[in-house]
Amino acid sequence: MPNVLIYSPSFDGHRQVYVFVLAHVLKELGFKIYIAGNTKQIISNSFYIDKLKKSPETKIIDTSKYAGGGINITPAEFLELQNECETDLTVFAEADNHISLFVSQISKNKNRFRGKLVGIFLRPFYYYQNGLFDKLRRLKHLLSKWRNENQLFHEFLLRRFSLLNVALSIDENFVAHHQYCHWLPDVFQQYADLIVQDEKSEQRVWIEKLNEFKEKNKGRFLFLYFGTAQFRRGYDILLKMAEENEACFIHCGLRNSNEQYVYDINELRSSLSKNGRLFETDQYIEDPLCIEYFFKSVSHLVLPYRNFFGSSGVMLQALSFGIPILAPENGIMGYRIKKYQLGITYNDKNATSLNTQFDYFKELDPKTFENNIKVYMNYQTAEQLKKVLFNTFTVTGELVRQP
C-alpha cells in the first residue's frame, strides 16, 4: 500500500474541504493517508476534519511545533516529516504558501524531497497585477525575496528546475497561458456534499424558517451572503446594499466579531432586523439540501469581494444552481463572468460602479444567462474533478480540457 502525505498547515475555511476531498479520492486509490496540519489552530468549524480524525485510513500529524504552524517549515524538517511517513506521494493542498520550500530544492541536487510532489495553486494573483507600480515594487525586492517571489517561481523556476512533478491550478485563464500547469475544476465543496449527503439533516429546520421569512418579504430583492462573515468578501457591503435598497439580507453561516469593517454592521443589522428584513443562521451549515435551498432562495447573487483575484467557491456553487453573478471585474472571477457570460461585472475602483451595475443586474431575467451557465458548468463538475485527481495521483493520463 503506497503512502501519501497531504500537507495543509491550516485547516480553516475552504482548506479542510480540499483536504477532505483529497483524502477521499486517495482512499479510493488505495493509499495510506497521512494529513499534516496545525491541530492547535482555532478554526470556525471542524466538521470535515473531525470526520477525517475518525477514519481508520487516515492519520493526522500536528504541525504546530513548526514555524508558522507549519507554513514556514524548514526543508530539513519537511524531509524528516516525509521520511517519518515514508511517503511515496506528497500533495500540497495550498501550494501557494510553500514556494520558498519548493525553491529550496534548487541547491540540493540529489538530496531533494522524496517521492512524487503535487502542488495545487489557488492564488497566482500576480498574473492579474500588471501595473507599473507592481512591476517596480517587484524589481526592488527581487534580490532579497526571490526565494518566495510568485512570478519568478511560476514563470521560470518551477519549470527550469522541475520543482514539482505536477502543478495544478483552479484558474483556467492562468493554465491557458502556462502549459506546464494543469487545470483543476474548483468544485471541492460540491464533491464533499456528495460524500456527506444526509449526515447533517437536522439542519433542515432552517429551510422552513427561511421559507416563512421569504413569505413575509414577497416582492423584495433578496441578498444572500454564504459562509463566515468576512471583510474581504464584502459582508458589510451587502448589509449596506440591503439597507439602502429596502431589500432583505440572508446570511447562511457564522457571524465574525474578529473582522474590521468599513460600515457599522451592528447598526445595519439592527436596522434591517427592526424592519423584518434580516435572516441569519449564525451556524456553519454543512447539509447539502439546506445549502441548496439557501442558494435557490435568490434569483441573482452579488459578490462584492474586495481586492480579490482568485476563484470563488460560492460563485461556482451559485452557478451550479443556475444563478447569475455580479462581481468585480478583477482576476479569475471577472474573467469567467465576461468570457462565458455568467452575469455582469463592476469596477471596484469606481465608487458608483457597484450600485449602477446592481440597478441594471437586478432587472435582468436570470434566464438570459441560463444556457451560458449550463455550458460552462459542464466543465466544473465533481466527475471532472475526480478524473483529474485520479490521473494525477496514479499514472500520467488524459487530463480534463478546460472550457
Secondary structure as GFF3:
##gff-version 3
##sequence-region A 1 403
A	DSSP	beta_strand	3	7	.	.	.	ID=ss1
A	DSSP	alpha_helix	14	28	.	.	.	ID=ss2
A	DSSP	beta_strand	32	37	.	.	.	ID=ss3
A	DSSP	alpha_helix	47	54	.	.	.	ID=ss4
A	DSSP	beta_strand	58	62	.	.	.	ID=ss5
A	DSSP	three_ten_helix	67	70	.	.	.	ID=ss6
A	DSSP	alpha_helix	75	85	.	.	.	ID=ss7
A	DSSP	beta_strand	89	92	.	.	.	ID=ss8
A	DSSP	three_ten_helix	95	98	.	.	.	ID=ss9
A	DSSP	alpha_helix	99	103	.	.	.	ID=ss10
A	DSSP	three_ten_helix	104	107	.	.	.	ID=ss11
A	DSSP	beta_strand	116	121	.	.	.	ID=ss12
A	DSSP	three_ten_helix	125	128	.	.	.	ID=ss13
A	DSSP	alpha_helix	132	145	.	.	.	ID=ss14
A	DSSP	three_ten_helix	146	148	.	.	.	ID=ss15
A	DSSP	alpha_helix	150	152	.	.	.	ID=ss16
A	DSSP	pi_helix	153	157	.	.	.	ID=ss17
A	DSSP	alpha_helix	158	160	.	.	.	ID=ss18
A	DSSP	beta_strand	166	169	.	.	.	ID=ss19
A	DSSP	alpha_helix	172	176	.	.	.	ID=ss20
A	DSSP	beta_strand	181	183	.	.	.	ID=ss21
A	DSSP	alpha_helix	188	196	.	.	.	ID=ss22
A	DSSP	three_ten_helix	201	204	.	.	.	ID=ss23
A	DSSP	alpha_helix	205	216	.	.	.	ID=ss24
A	DSSP	beta_strand	222	226	.	.	.	ID=ss25
A	DSSP	alpha_helix	235	244	.	.	.	ID=ss26
A	DSSP	beta_strand	248	252	.	.	.	ID=ss27
A	DSSP	alpha_helix	265	274	.	.	.	ID=ss28
A	DSSP	beta_strand	278	280	.	.	.	ID=ss29
A	DSSP	alpha_helix	288	296	.	.	.	ID=ss30
A	DSSP	beta_strand	301	302	.	.	.	ID=ss31
A	DSSP	alpha_helix	313	320	.	.	.	ID=ss32
A	DSSP	beta_strand	325	328	.	.	.	ID=ss33
A	DSSP	alpha_helix	331	340	.	.	.	ID=ss34
A	DSSP	beta_strand	343	346	.	.	.	ID=ss35
A	DSSP	alpha_helix	353	361	.	.	.	ID=ss36
A	DSSP	three_ten_helix	366	369	.	.	.	ID=ss37
A	DSSP	alpha_helix	370	377	.	.	.	ID=ss38
A	DSSP	alpha_helix	382	393	.	.	.	ID=ss39
###
